[in-house]
Amino acid sequence: MRLNFITFVFLVISDSGVIAALLFLYSRYHIIHSRMVYILAGCIILMLVLRAFLFFMTNWIYYRKGINKIKGVVSDFKKGKFAQSYREVKVVNDLDEILRELVVAGRHLDSIMTAQKKEIDNFIELYNSIIFSISSYFMVLDDEDRVLFANDGFYKKFQFQSDEVYGKKIEDIFYFVNARLKGGITQVRQTGKTVVLEKTHLLTLNKISIIADIKISNIVVKDANQIIIIIDDVTKKLRNDYQISLMSQISESIQKDDEIDRVLFTILTGVTSGTGLGFNRAMLFLVEEGMLVGKMAVGPDSFEEAIQIWTAASTTSGDTSFVEIKSAEMKAGVNLLNRVLAARFPVKADNIFTRALNGRENIHVADSWNDERVGGEVRDLMDVKEFIVTPLVVVNKGIGIIVADNKFNNAPIMKENIELLSIFASQAAMSIESYSNLDTVRSEMQKLSERQEAIVESEKLAAVGRIAAHMAHEIRNPLVTMGGYARRIMQMPKEKSKVSKKIDTSAEIILKECERLEKTLSNVMDFSRPAKFIKEFNNINEVIRDTVSLLKNLFQEKKVEVGMELSEDIPLVKSDFNQMKQVMLNLLQNSLDATPAGGAIRVRSRSEADLIEITISDTGSGIGEEDPNVVFEPFYSTKVTGVGLGLAIVKKIIKDHNGTIRASNREGGGAEFTIRLPVPG
Amino acid sequence: MAKLLIVEDEKHQRELYAMEFEDAGYEVDQASNGKEAVELVKANKYDLVIMDIRMPEMDGIEALGKILSRDKKIPIIIYTAYSNYKSNFMTWTADAYVTKSSNLDEIKNKVGEILAARA
């Protein structure tokens, strides 16, 4: 620039010198024509002006160029592009110098940034690998438990829009079900330590439910405690595990001699449990004598009930077995169960249930209201838009159906669910079939063992009979002699005197005692004789009152209190009054013998369904045997004076009345006898 | 006068019956076991035999058979302290089965009944 200016000044001076020399030569020697001088002078002036113009023009362009270059570099800087393509900048003027400085600074910045970018890239890579490797859903909460962030997976899984989650409180996203989740967050805030909640049932407000392992951690960002929640969906894994364990539970339940209801319940829990197939409701129908009969149902009656069940399921500890949830589920859904139990469809009728059964195919009803195949009765029973019917098939024979739906969360029934249910149903069908086979075997076994018991009992009684008969014989003979002679003494003609009167009285006493013993013998022999009794409709309360008043003196003598709690509205029982009295007498005497002075005996009667129950309890020494029922064995006695037939007689009489008697020890000491007699229907 | 044979191993009992029946107007012979009874029946004619079951040497049931094989028409009453032999068919061949009692009215009535039917 400076150089240009000097060149310019030098040229102006040299041009002016040439002009001055020309003017001098002209004025002194007139060597050229004067017009030429003017022309020459004009040219020189024009050249000067041109030269000046050119000079300013070039300088202006130079300047613009430099400024633009600088502007470009600065704008690159602004964009974060620090490295420039300029290698060397030829410094011609100030602008060049500024540009060079900028390029140098840019290089520095670039090297710094490249180094940092590498680190950031590493971090992002690490971060991504963490996020993707856990394939989890996660969310970050601020210190007021509001959602700061949730990942895409979270939105997709729970079908939320970002504005439905961002800034919301945790309870606005999940149902209060997640007391466990809230508790976990609180714990993390307090201790700062990471908490893992295993197998937690999560239910969102839009009714998407999963079972998840939840990891809650604390991070401190800008002095604020943020919470990271990582949700790991384990529903599928658990379902697989659960199906295996469920099948073993079912077979266990069968082996354990459970009621069929329990087996069916266990099966349906598999259909409804979150870890099972996860349906909201499940019903089971079995074919019986040409009818499809409702047998069992599991599922809540309302959405509120559903929440309660899920809460119970979610708050129980880690290895929640469905047995624990059962009680809650059992309590819920009573209406559903009752409705299903009352439902009967002829197998030959045409509705969606019989179609699935007879066609042995799964039927997925997408719109129950408008599907003609469903049938009015089934529609009313189900009262839901979408459901699935799966037949229970054993060796090409339909034995029943399972019906399942999602009445409460309205989740659509997917193909996958249908397949799972169908696999499950085939296993369940086999379980039910094997149960009913087993049940038949079992009831046959039961009959056999009852017969065997009866034989053993009758053998025992026969032995008792033989011994008793022999004893009776041995005792009766001398009695007959004694009594006979006493009678003879009484009948002998005597003089009327005080002595002869005394003789008669003494003989009479002997005779009376003999007769009493003979009577006792007859009673014992009655026991071994086949029972012949008169069955009439008797009020058991009367029997009890009669017997108690008979023994009143004995009770008073022994200072034992007798209490009666008799239900006045018990039905009459067809029974032999005297035999029942014998039962009460033997039992009360037995209790009285076992109860020390100051003790109490209580007699209660009540009716229950189709039987009446009589309980006699005492505060005595109880029964010192592992099985208290041995007291009913003939010749069992702990008394010093007693043959041990009293309770055996009681049992025999009760048996002859088609009743049962059971002995047990009371918790607070003492024995309790419970008699149950059938009431004629 | 009807003649009875009382078969009973217990002496006092046998004598009691004898006295009672003699008082009631019968002629009475006594045997202390089945064997004696069979011998007496061979030698004498009785209108009725009262037979105990349990006796030494020969019991009443065996004697019953032996007597009946000789004379099918002679009425025999089993009179025993066993109350459970009633259902034993061996005793069914007898004309009656009475359980012993200190009260002899039952056996007396039975004897009268059978003899009246025979007369």
Contacts between the chains, C-beta under 8 A, distances in Angstrom:
chain1	res1	chain2	res2	distance
A	465	B	84	6.6
A	469	B	82	5.9
A	469	B	83	7.1
A	469	B	84	4.4
A	472	B	81	7.0
A	472	B	82	7.5
A	472	B	83	6.5
A	473	B	54	6.7
A	473	B	80	7.6
A	473	B	81	4.3
A	473	B	82	5.1
A	474	B	81	7.8
A	476	B	81	3.9
A	476	B	99	7.9
A	476	B	100	5.9
A	477	B	10	6.2
A	477	B	13	7.0
A	477	B	81	4.7
A	477	B	100	7.0
A	479	B	102	6.1
A	480	B	13	6.3
A	480	B	81	6.8
A	480	B	100	4.6
A	480	B	101	6.3
A	480	B	102	5.2
A	481	B	10	6.7
A	481	B	12	5.0
A	481	B	13	4.8
A	481	B	16	6.4
A	481	B	102	8.0
A	482	B	102	6.9
A	483	B	101	7.6
A	483	B	102	2.1
A	483	B	103	7.2
A	484	B	13	7.2
A	484	B	16	4.5
A	484	B	17	8.0
A	484	B	20	7.5
A	484	B	102	5.0
A	484	B	104	6.4
A	485	B	12	7.4
A	485	B	16	6.1
A	486	B	102	7.3
A	487	B	102	6.4
A	487	B	103	7.0
A	487	B	104	7.6
A	488	B	16	6.9
A	488	B	19	7.0
A	488	B	20	7.4
A	511	B	102	6.6
A	514	B	102	4.9
A	515	B	102	6.6
A	515	B	103	7.5
A	518	B	101	6.4
A	518	B	102	6.6
A	522	B	83	7.3
A	525	B	83	4.9
A	525	B	84	6.7
A	528	B	84	6.7
A	529	B	83	7.9
A	529	B	84	7.2
